[in-house]
Amino acid sequence: MIGLTVISLWWLRLEQVAQKAPVILAMQFNTALCLVMLGLSFILAAYGKTLLVYALTAATALVAALSLYQDLSGATVGVDTLFNTPFVAVGTRAPGRMAPNTALCFLLSAIGIALPRIRYASQARLALGFIVLGIATVALLGYAVQIDRAHDWFGPARMSPHTSFGFLLLGGGLIYLGAGRSANHVRLTIAGAAILAYLAVLALTYLEFRAQEMRLALYPGEGQQTLHTLSTLILVSGLIYLSLAGYAFWYSQRYRRSAAALAASKAELAGIIDNAVDGIVSIDTGGTILSVNPACEKMFGYRRDEMIGRNVKMLMPRHYSDHHDSYIANYHRTGEAKIIGIGREMEGLRKDGSVFPLDLAVARISLANGVFYSGIVRDISVRKRAEAQLLEANGELEEFAYRTSHDLRSPIASSLGLVRIARDLLEKDDHDMLSATLRRLETNSERLEALIQNIIAVTRSRLLVEDPVRLSVDAVIAETRDGLSHLEGFSEVRIECDIEPGLWLVCKPVKFRMIIASLLSNAIKYRDPDEAEPRLLISTRHHSGTVRIAFIDNGLGIPPEARPMVFGMFRRFHPDRAFGSGLGLYILKKSTEALNGTVTYEALEKGSSFAVELPQGETDADAKHPGR
């Protein structure tokens, strides 16, 4: 706007302005034109118009360079009046010529704006802006304290006040770009430029006084001593100011580095805490929560703002929270620690009211402004479940080993005895008794084979690794029926199926087939011989992503006293009816659990009802087995 206004005044050739406010026309036409071109360059650079920026800055640099050449060489190339013939000459050595300091600032500004994105471009732009800002500040201060040397490098050519203001804006813009739009860096650079400008004006003032002192030396008198004293004071004050400014700069840089290191350390610590898997909570000496990390929010189900400022007892079950305040008071009074610096297992209370086991480690942290406590909390629910499952598995393994060894020894010992009896009967030629003995030996061998098959099934259910696939429930049940059709009594049982058409689930195929086979074979083996029409109903239901398969029969059922341990190992409920190892229902339960399902037993007035519920699984398994 400054440049456009001055250009308008030169074009309109207003004599009244030249007479009443000549300082306005101290900005020459070329100066105003270059100011407008650099202002446009800044705007176009923001919109990425690179070619136009290069054209405008090149034109500005050319005009400024030619003006400097004329001042240094004394030659005239006609650039001063190329675009406008001045009607008045104010503050210039030749009509229309810009001052040397003005030309230098235009040249430096044009270079700074046009710098491409190369290495060290930001530093160069920052330095150029620093110089331009310093020259403009010196000129303005010169007008303020009436020191002509500050704006008249080669009198009478001078940088006008409004030109100086324009260069303040241009220099500040270059510093802003060079500092990467960092507000702190911009403020620091501008402050440095202002200090140097002040020192430059101070130096010019000192030189002015020295010149006056030299002139007064030609005419000795009382004023000479006073002038000498003033010049000395200016010099000393300048040195003191320079020392203080240097110390302030050094201290500010040191403080800035310390602040940056502290901020980086704080950010690093916050990153570690916020990304920690364990919950981290800090409290004051009264138990008020000061801070929590995201893991703590997830663990307890509260938002951060719901915990900050409240007592930490909100995260504890009643049997812990009732003693918390007294524990803290006792620690402050006696210094006796029960958790601090030691750690222990305890329980936590979630927002939904559920209680869960956790590991807690507490540390006391003393700072200059007081004491607080930091606690690290780890949810050990998974570990506790794993430990319980491990203890249960170890108990089952011990029982399994004991019962298996006993059940294996018994038929083997019996078979060895029968072999000896058969040898004696063979020597006596007693073929009738020999035939009966061999039948008993065959029965023992069949029992031994059945036991071994069950042991293999148990091992398979534990160790077999399978990928889940999509299975048709109806097809698996039909295949299993065909596979068990050789069982004794199979044809006596009337099997009815109520299966949803097209019902499928995604699971491990071997385990699912073991479940169906176990339920179907039990219904056949333990049918009621006194029942006129043994029946088995197989029904399925699908609801909310769960498949329910029920086997309902009118067989012998399970005696009331044995029902609490119906899925235990080696539980034989009708040993007189059919031989078995007592592992069938145990294998059924473990196979169901391996598929993340459940199995339930319900005693009926006549017979039994077993129901297996399994998750249907994800449909993306179709892609693996599209033909199933």
NUNURO-877028 format. One line per field, with one value per residue (C-alpha): residue in one letter; residue number from 1; x, y, z negated. Coordinates in steps of 0.001 Angstrom, whole numbers, always signed. Layout:
koldren c(a,...)
kekol c(NUM,...)
u c(X,...)
v c(Y,...)
w c(Z,...)
This chain:
koldren c(m,i,g,l,t,v,i,s,l,w,w,l,r,l,e,q,v,a,q,k,a,p,v,i,l,a,m,q,f,n,t,a,l,c,l,v,m,l,g,l,s,f,i,l,a,a,y,g,k,t,l,l,v,y,a,l,t,a,a,t,a,l,v,a,a,l,s,l,y,q,d,l,s,g,a,t,v,g,v,d,t,l,f,n,t,p,f,v,a,v,g,t,r,a,p,g,r,m,a,p,n,t,a,l,c,f,l,l,s,a,i,g,i,a,l,p,r,i,r,y,a,s,q,a,r,l,a,l,g,f,i,v,l,g,i,a,t,v,a,l,l,g,y,a,v,q,i,d,r,a,h,d,w,f,g,p,a,r,m,s,p,h,t,s,f,g,f,l,l,l,g,g,g,l,i,y,l,g,a,g,r,s,a,n,h,v,r,l,t,i,a,g,a,a,i,l,a,y,l,a,v,l,a,l,t,y,l,e,f,r,a,q,e,m,r,l,a,l,y,p,g,e,g,q,q,t,l,h,t,l,s,t,l,i,l,v,s,g,l,i,y,l,s,l,a,g,y,a,f,w,y,s,q,r,y,r,r,s,a,a,a,l,a,a,s,k,a,e,l,a,g,i,i,d,n,a,v,d,g,i,v,s,i,d,t,g,g,t,i,l,s,v,n,p,a,c,e,k,m,f,g,y,r,r,d,e,m,i,g,r,n,v,k,m,l,m,p,r,h,y,s,d,h,h,d,s,y,i,a,n,y,h,r,t,g,e,a,k,i,i,g,i,g,r,e,m,e,g,l,r,k,d,g,s,v,f,p,l,d,l,a,v,a,r,i,s,l,a,n,g,v,f,y,s,g,i,v,r,d,i,s,v,r,k,r,a,e,a,q,l,l,e,a,n,g,e,l,e,e,f,a,y,r,t,s,h,d,l,r,s,p,i,a,s,s,l,g,l,v,r,i,a,r,d,l,l,e,k,d,d,h,d,m,l,s,a,t,l,r,r,l,e,t,n,s,e,r,l,e,a,l,i,q,n,i,i,a,v,t,r,s,r,l,l,v,e,d,p,v,r,l,s,v,d,a,v,i,a,e,t,r,d,g,l,s,h,l,e,g,f,s,e,v,r,i,e,c,d,i,e,p,g,l,w,l,v,c,k,p,v,k,f,r,m,i,i,a,s,l,l,s,n,a,i,k,y,r,d,p,d,e,a,e,p,r,l,l,i,s,t,r,h,h,s,g,t,v,r,i,a,f,i,d,n,g,l,g,i,p,p,e,a,r,p,m,v,f,g,m,f,r,r,f,h,p,d,r,a,f,g,s,g,l,g,l,y,i,l,k,k,s,t,e,a,l,n,g,t,v,t,y,e,a,l,e,k,g,s,s,f,a,v,e,l,p,q,g,e,t,d,a,d,a,k,h,p,g,r)
kekol c(1,2,3,4,5,6,7,8,9,10,11,12,13,14,15,16,17,18,19,20,21,22,23,24,25,26,27,28,29,30,31,32,33,34,35,36,37,38,39,40,41,42,43,44,45,46,47,48,49,50,51,52,53,54,55,56,57,58,59,60,61,62,63,64,65,66,67,68,69,70,71,72,73,74,75,76,77,78,79,80,81,82,83,84,85,86,87,88,89,90,91,92,93,94,95,96,97,98,99,100,101,102,103,104,105,106,107,108,109,110,111,112,113,114,115,116,117,118,119,120,121,122,123,124,125,126,127,128,129,130,131,132,133,134,135,136,137,138,139,140,141,142,143,144,145,146,147,148,149,150,151,152,153,154,155,156,157,158,159,160,161,162,163,164,165,166,167,168,169,170,171,172,173,174,175,176,177,178,179,180,181,182,183,184,185,186,187,188,189,190,191,192,193,194,195,196,197,198,199,200,201,202,203,204,205,206,207,208,209,210,211,212,213,214,215,216,217,218,219,220,221,222,223,224,225,226,227,228,229,230,231,232,233,234,235,236,237,238,239,240,241,242,243,244,245,246,247,248,249,250,251,252,253,254,255,256,257,258,259,260,261,262,263,264,265,266,267,268,269,270,271,272,273,274,275,276,277,278,279,280,281,282,283,284,285,286,287,288,289,290,291,292,293,294,295,296,297,298,299,300,301,302,303,304,305,306,307,308,309,310,311,312,313,314,315,316,317,318,319,320,321,322,323,324,325,326,327,328,329,330,331,332,333,334,335,336,337,338,339,340,341,342,343,344,345,346,347,348,349,350,351,352,353,354,355,356,357,358,359,360,361,362,363,364,365,366,367,368,369,370,371,372,373,374,375,376,377,378,379,380,381,382,383,384,385,386,387,388,389,390,391,392,393,394,395,396,397,398,399,400,401,402,403,404,405,406,407,408,409,410,411,412,413,414,415,416,417,418,419,420,421,422,423,424,425,426,427,428,429,430,431,432,433,434,435,436,437,438,439,440,441,442,443,444,445,446,447,448,449,450,451,452,453,454,455,456,457,458,459,460,461,462,463,464,465,466,467,468,469,470,471,472,473,474,475,476,477,478,479,480,481,482,483,484,485,486,487,488,489,490,491,492,493,494,495,496,497,498,499,500,501,502,503,504,505,506,507,508,509,510,511,512,513,514,515,516,517,518,519,520,521,522,523,524,525,526,527,528,529,530,531,532,533,534,535,536,537,538,539,540,541,542,543,544,545,546,547,548,549,550,551,552,553,554,555,556,557,558,559,560,561,562,563,564,565,566,567,568,569,570,571,572,573,574,575,576,577,578,579,580,581,582,583,584,585,586,587,588,589,590,591,592,593,594,595,596,597,598,599,600,601,602,603,604,605,606,607,608,609,610,611,612,613,614,615,616,617,618,619,620,621,622,623,624,625,626,627,628)
u c(+0,+2881,+4451,+1180,+371,+3758,+3573,+200,+1660,+4562,+2240,-212,+2714,+1112,+3162,+1256,+2427,+6021,+5745,+3801,+5095,+8285,+9309,+6625,+8363,+11725,+10706,+11644,+9440,+11806,+11871,+8061,+7947,+10487,+8622,+5393,+7143,+8686,+5352,+3705,+6558,+5799,+2112,+2794,+5365,+2663,+542,+3452,+3700,+7440,+7973,+6245,+8232,+11499,+10467,+9535,+12569,+14905,+13487,+13857,+17414,+18362,+17050,+18762,+22059,+22123,+21445,+24337,+26586,+25804,+26623,+29882,+31148,+29733,+28289,+24698,+22810,+19368,+17566,+16568,+14204,+13371,+9834,+9068,+10559,+10602,+9125,+10983,+14193,+13943,+16711,+18619,+21967,+20388,+16740,+14820,+17786,+17198,+19659,+22531,+21248,+17798,+19269,+21272,+18175,+16203,+19010,+19285,+15486,+15101,+17805,+16210,+12739,+14004,+16237,+15288,+14739,+18368,+20555,+21204,+18550,+16750,+19945,+20792,+17269,+17489,+20828,+19593,+16448,+18588,+20712,+17707,+15926,+19051,+19600,+15942,+15987,+19158,+17567,+14396,+16362,+18459,+15294,+14196,+17428,+18287,+21502,+21814,+24522,+22022,+19994,+22331,+25220,+26307,+24654,+22301,+20842,+18762,+16387,+13004,+11090,+8315,+10904,+12536,+9165,+8665,+12060,+11121,+8226,+10361,+13166,+10693,+9100,+12465,+13280,+9880,+10500,+14085,+13136,+10693,+7715,+9023,+7683,+10476,+13177,+11588,+11342,+14952,+16247,+14267,+15494,+19067,+18586,+17119,+20091,+22589,+20643,+20698,+24437,+24915,+23006,+25014,+28230,+27028,+26156,+29617,+31176,+28983,+30129,+33749,+33363,+31857,+34672,+37254,+35588,+35502,+39198,+39797,+38015,+39015,+36473,+34317,+32100,+34969,+35371,+31635,+31440,+34370,+32653,+29430,+31200,+33035,+29757,+28191,+31119,+31080,+27280,+27495,+30111,+28052,+24918,+26806,+28107,+24645,+23079,+25747,+25196,+21425,+21794,+24122,+21802,+18714,+20423,+21402,+17870,+16432,+18665,+17721,+14031,+14302,+16104,+13494,+10642,+12246,+12768,+9200,+7848,+9971,+8772,+5157,+5554,+6909,+4157,+1335,+2468,+3241,+1326,+1016,-1168,+668,-1084,+294,-1305,-504,-28,-3788,-4501,-5872,-5180,-2872,-2339,-3132,-1961,-4139,-3399,-4878,-8011,-8418,-7747,-10300,-12828,-12780,-11885,-8927,-11133,-13269,-10243,-8153,-8872,-10664,-9363,-7538,-9860,-12340,-10132,-10165,-12731,-14235,-11957,-8932,-10328,-11497,-7886,-6153,-6271,-5100,-2246,-1023,-1327,+602,+3350,+3715,+3838,+6157,+7823,+6821,+6086,+3796,+3645,+5908,+9158,+8021,+5032,+2271,-703,-4106,-7430,-8743,-12285,-13462,-16091,-18603,-18141,-16098,-13086,-9844,-6403,-3447,+206,+931,+4329,+4458,+7388,+7750,+8996,+10261,+10446,+11197,+7485,+6374,+5992,+3861,+3533,+3707,+2096,+2554,-465,-511,-3673,-2805,-6216,-4818,-1896,-4188,-6469,-3459,-2169,-5575,-5782,-2260,-3075,-6249,-4349,-1646,-4292,-6024,-2697,-1817,-5230,-5037,-1592,-2662,-5957,-4476,-1661,-4157,-6630,-3832,-2313,-5612,-6544,-2910,-2543,-5899,-4899,-1593,-3483,-5945,-3047,-1575,-5000,-5449,-2044,-3041,-6415,-4702,-2411,-5460,-7369,-10302,-11572,-14861,-13162,-10448,-13061,-14598,-11159,-10250,-13515,-12635,-9151,-10694,-12961,-9949,-8122,-11121,-11290,-7587,-7945,-10867,-8851,-5886,-8178,-9566,-6053,-5184,-8353,-7463,-3946,-5279,-7760,-4914,-2116,-3742,-3154,-5821,-6866,-10566,-12616,-16235,-18299,-21873,-23482,-25958,-23170,-20947,-23845,-24760,-21115,-20839,-24074,-22718,-19400,-21064,-23643,-21586,-22144,-24214,-27780,-27444,-30388,-32541,-32389,-34726,-32738,-34670,-32999,-34304,-31447,-31712,-31121,-27750,-26518,-22727,-19996,-16277,-14243,-11555,-12948,-11408,-12538,-16034,-16374,-15149,-17932,-20659,-19265,-19081,-22682,-24040,-22137,-23150,-26827,-26518,-24419,-26578,-30005,-32560,-33009,-36427,-37608,-39975,-38717,-35295,-35177,-32617,-33518,-30735,-31750,-29895,-30565,-28693,-28925,-26675,-23595,-23925,-24821,-26583,-26650,-28768,-28872,-31995,-32545,-34813,-31989,-30653,-29661,-27170,-27705,-28391,-25338,-23016,-24395,-22104,-19064,-20658,-17730,-14939,-12252,-12869,-16537,-18426,-22123,-23354,-20399,-22732,-24333,-21300,-17570,-15846,-12885,-14966,-13201,-15897,-17673,-14338,-13083,-16397,-15948,-12286,-12976,-15851,-13705,-10957,-13513,-14401,-17749,-19714,-21455,-24290,-26126,-29778,-31430,-34840,-37652,-36595,-33171,-30664,-30173,-26707,-26385,-23246,-22995,-20255,-19450,-20381,-17094,-16109,-17289,-13888,-12916,-14993,-12166,-9849,-12301,-14821,-15973,-17113)
v c(+0,+2393,+1790,+2125,+5395,+6927,+5710,+7459,+10706,+10610,+9931,+12673,+15129,+16954,+20115,+20829,+17531,+18342,+21742,+20807,+17229,+16728,+13776,+11659,+12107,+11260,+7731,+7804,+6285,+3330,+2722,+2578,+336,-2130,-2154,-3112,-5842,-7451,-7299,-9105,-11643,-12540,-13050,-15114,-17256,-18231,-19541,-21379,-19143,-19708,-18292,-14996,-14728,-15194,-12580,-9903,-10476,-10474,-7130,-5650,-6941,-5496,-2000,-2051,-3331,-641,+2058,+805,+687,+4327,+5425,+3489,+4306,+7787,+6680,+7181,+4388,+6043,+3643,+6460,+8091,+5034,+4622,+8150,+11632,+13236,+16723,+17337,+16068,+15269,+13471,+12181,+12750,+12579,+12982,+9701,+7774,+5633,+5887,+3338,+1735,+1451,-228,-2633,-3627,-4250,-6413,-8494,-8853,-9976,-12616,-13821,-14195,-15926,-18464,-21982,-24873,-25886,-26762,-23822,-21735,-21106,-19958,-17657,-16190,-15642,-13815,-11604,-10703,-9901,-7441,-5763,-5422,-3955,-1346,-277,-39,+2080,+4452,+4869,+5412,+7989,+9935,+9630,+11027,+13250,+11502,+11963,+9329,+6623,+7081,+9155,+6875,+9220,+12560,+13912,+10548,+9090,+6214,+7813,+6911,+5087,+3209,+2143,+924,-1099,-2742,-3575,-5600,-7221,-8078,-9494,-11600,-13042,-13858,-15544,-17715,-18485,-19454,-22064,-20137,-20698,-17830,-18092,-18040,-15038,-13088,-13893,-12818,-9568,-8772,-9374,-7090,-4380,-4616,-4337,-1429,+365,-221,+1059,+4260,+4587,+4251,+6835,+9188,+8739,+9480,+12572,+13829,+13127,+15137,+18013,+17694,+17950,+21099,+22660,+21917,+24616,+27061,+26239,+26964,+25530,+23536,+21361,+19620,+19046,+17527,+15244,+14065,+13334,+11347,+9311,+8591,+7421,+5112,+3643,+3217,+1463,-948,-1645,-2190,-4476,-6520,-6801,-7708,-10357,-11822,-11767,-13506,-16147,-16739,-16904,-19430,-21505,-21287,-22184,-25245,-26298,-25744,-27712,-30569,-30534,-30515,-33386,-35346,-34662,-35715,-38878,-39750,-39021,-41245,-44091,-43732,-43339,-46387,-48596,-51884,-51632,-49059,-46168,-43994,-41281,-40022,-37407,-38067,-37929,-40617,-38208,-39332,-36909,-38706,-41938,-43364,-44847,-48425,-47537,-46146,-49341,-51577,-49997,-48771,-45121,-42094,-40016,-37089,-39478,-40492,-37311,-35546,-38504,-40824,-43903,-46018,-45894,-48476,-50936,-53446,-52697,-55022,-53054,-49514,-49593,-49872,-47672,-44339,-45873,-47586,-44287,-42523,-45335,-45149,-41385,-41812,-44820,-45214,-48904,-49999,-52861,-52183,-49192,-50423,-54047,-54800,-57327,-59044,-57550,-56923,-54027,-52773,-51870,-49268,-52031,-53436,-56481,-57428,-58650,-59700,-57373,-56861,-53530,-51876,-48481,-46067,-42973,-39919,-36863,-33521,-29985,-29139,-32264,-36042,-38205,-41900,-43642,-47040,-49544,-51816,-55024,-56998,-60650,-62134,-64104,-65367,-66427,-68274,-69969,-70969,-72386,-74272,-75584,-76837,-78444,-80023,-81335,-82876,-84459,-85713,-87368,-89017,-90006,-91585,-93491,-94770,-95582,-97625,-99468,-100100,-101271,-103627,-105279,-106674,-107530,-109497,-111171,-112051,-113577,-115735,-116833,-117720,-120004,-121608,-122097,-123803,-126249,-126951,-127519,-130104,-131797,-131765,-130005,-128166,-127008,-125123,-123938,-122304,-120408,-119305,-117986,-116016,-114393,-113652,-112052,-109888,-108703,-107810,-105848,-103925,-103217,-101978,-99726,-98268,-97584,-95918,-93649,-92777,-91876,-89766,-87869,-87217,-86103,-83704,-82022,-81997,-81963,-78669,-77853,-74947,-74040,-74768,-74288,-77424,-78378,-79549,-81811,-83436,-84150,-85729,-87895,-89010,-89888,-91925,-93938,-94432,-95818,-97993,-101107,-100610,-103210,-101967,-99194,-100531,-100716,-96954,-94714,-91573,-88411,-85245,-81678,-79782,-76312,-76546,-75190,-74689,-74343,-73395,-72646,-74818,-77497,-80522,-83439,-82113,-81348,-84883,-86295,-84361,-85674,-89236,-89235,-88065,-90442,-93528,-92904,-92706,-96071,-97881,-96802,-97318,-98875,-102566,-102506,-99616,-100744,-98091,-96529,-93023,-90297,-86763,-84611,-80955,-77771,-74094,-71001,-67697,-64610,-66258,-69448,-72949,-75219,-78987,-81104,-84935,-86073,-89799,-92044,-94324,-95370,-91845,-91089,-91983,-88898,-89456,-89435,-86319,-83720,-85454,-86348,-84933,-86255,-88744,-92482,-92065,-95226,-94998,-98372,-100809,-103794,-102531,-101753,-101758,-98417,-96558,-93714,-91150,-90510,-87557,-86141,-86136,-84552,-81679,-81012,-81075,-78616,-76261,-76447,-75002,-72192,-73815,-75260,-78569,-79051,-82086,-82176,-85164,-86003,-88001,-90713,-90464,-87633,-84393,-83163,-79761,-78388,-74672,-73518,-70145,-70165,-68462,-66066,-66563,-65670,-69315,-69915,-68493,-71250,-74041,-72859,-76377,-77193)
w c(+0,-786,+2628,+4550,+2778,+3606,+7232,+7541,+6180,+8668,+11569,+10546,+10107,+7168,+6507,+3288,+1770,+2707,+991,-2158,-2791,-793,-2976,-1245,+2108,+542,+1615,+5302,+8013,+8559,+4791,+4629,+7725,+6274,+2955,+4750,+6790,+3670,+1846,+4771,+4739,+1122,+1918,+5059,+3216,+713,+3625,+5263,+8359,+8709,+12222,+11424,+8180,+10076,+12678,+10109,+7864,+10885,+12072,+8576,+8204,+11629,+10802,+7381,+8795,+11515,+8905,+6758,+9819,+10603,+7020,+6884,+10390,+10914,+14263,+15399,+17164,+17254,+14934,+12539,+15037,+17113,+15769,+14570,+14979,+11499,+11160,+7880,+6234,+2503,+556,+3584,+5307,+8785,+9863,+9322,+7869,+4787,+1877,+1713,-1511,+100,+3204,+1036,-958,+2263,+3649,+455,+133,+3760,+3309,+59,+1588,+4744,+2975,+4117,+1709,+1376,-1556,-3893,-2094,-5389,-7101,-4173,-4129,-7884,-7563,-4699,-6621,-9669,-7624,-5972,-9304,-10905,-8157,-8293,-12094,-12069,-9555,-11624,-14829,-12978,-12173,-15807,-17300,-14306,-13253,-9494,-9097,-10108,-6908,-4685,-3731,-943,-1529,-529,+631,-2167,-2960,-3690,-6895,-5035,-2969,-6247,-7513,-4321,-4813,-8414,-6997,-4282,-6720,-9229,-6476,-5447,-9073,-9448,-6381,-7363,-10913,-9603,-11025,-14577,-16706,-19303,-16647,-14918,-18186,-19076,-15643,-15610,-19128,-17986,-14990,-17234,-19627,-16794,-15285,-18627,-18938,-15395,-16198,-19396,-17398,-14872,-17722,-19175,-15794,-15457,-18848,-17966,-14759,-16730,-19250,-16475,-15137,-18612,-19034,-16466,-18789,-22370,-25074,-27861,-25466,-24307,-27680,-28011,-24545,-25336,-28519,-26631,-23924,-26566,-28385,-25133,-24471,-28007,-28030,-24671,-25972,-29105,-27030,-24659,-27597,-29157,-25810,-25239,-28688,-28211,-24860,-26315,-29254,-27021,-24764,-27784,-29151,-25737,-25497,-29024,-28295,-25035,-26811,-29576,-27051,-25122,-28328,-29398,-25995,-26067,-29561,-28595,-25520,-27645,-30257,-27726,-25741,-28743,-28889,-32679,-34379,-36048,-38633,-40914,-44137,-46757,-50468,-50983,-48386,-45758,-42194,-40369,-37055,-35234,-31909,-29103,-30241,-33635,-31957,-29942,-32939,-35299,-32726,-33852,-31763,-32931,-34012,-36078,-38168,-38479,-41775,-43395,-46088,-44862,-47035,-44147,-42400,-45334,-46625,-50039,-52027,-50759,-50630,-54270,-55452,-52867,-54714,-57979,-56151,-54629,-58005,-59707,-57062,-57499,-61278,-61589,-58191,-58184,-54600,-53650,-49908,-49181,-47728,-48130,-45902,-46401,-44844,-45574,-43858,-41801,-41284,-37786,-36954,-36180,-39696,-38698,-40814,-39251,-40562,-40057,-40908,-42590,-43022,-44769,-44949,-47147,-45228,-47103,-45294,-46402,-46477,-48336,-48301,-46044,-45313,-41956,-41495,-38677,-38257,-36224,-35494,-36263,-35463,-32522,-34603,-37445,-35041,-33480,-36925,-37880,-34592,-35096,-38598,-37281,-34387,-36733,-38981,-36016,-34682,-37990,-38173,-34523,-34956,-38061,-36668,-33273,-34739,-36948,-34117,-31821,-34379,-35264,-31796,-31040,-34294,-33692,-30126,-31279,-33786,-31123,-28795,-31471,-32061,-28322,-28092,-30873,-29272,-25936,-27526,-29106,-25819,-27546,-24497,-26035,-28870,-26487,-24235,-27186,-28367,-24920,-24801,-28129,-26774,-23700,-25879,-27894,-24685,-23416,-26690,-26500,-22929,-23896,-26770,-24490,-21940,-24667,-25836,-22240,-22020,-25214,-23932,-20578,-22132,-24036,-21488,-18053,-16219,-13626,-11479,-11708,-8601,-7601,-8287,-7482,-10750,-8952,-6880,-9913,-11849,-8834,-8393,-12087,-11996,-9086,-10861,-14021,-12289,-13187,-16937,-18730,-19157,-16559,-14571,-17727,-18341,-16411,-15549,-14694,-13409,-13646,-11981,-10459,-6697,-5595,-9164,-9317,-11722,-11543,-13911,-14178,-12314,-14271,-17653,-16366,-14974,-18329,-20090,-17779,-17906,-21722,-22155,-19520,-20750,-24393,-23398,-21595,-24247,-27161,-25643,-27988,-27102,-28767,-26615,-23868,-21452,-22256,-20763,-20176,-19074,-17577,-17266,-16363,-16919,-15728,-17619,-17939,-16455,-18539,-17341,-19876,-19270,-21638,-22019,-23907,-24569,-26658,-27772,-31171,-32208,-34975,-38652,-40845,-43056,-40006,-38291,-39999,-38445,-35135,-33090,-35314,-34285,-34666,-35598,-34661,-35423,-34107,-34229,-34056,-30865,-28682,-29132,-28992,-30375,-31823,-29644,-27037,-28676,-29879,-26274,-25214,-27707,-26835,-23092,-23542,-25637,-22998,-20544,-23008,-23654,-26577,-27242,-29735,-31088,-32098,-33758,-32315,-33834,-31424,-29859,-29450,-27555,-26530,-24847,-23202,-22396,-20002,-18436,-14758,-13824,-11068,-7504,-6025,-6447,-3284,-1266,-2520,-1808,+748,+1514,-1998)
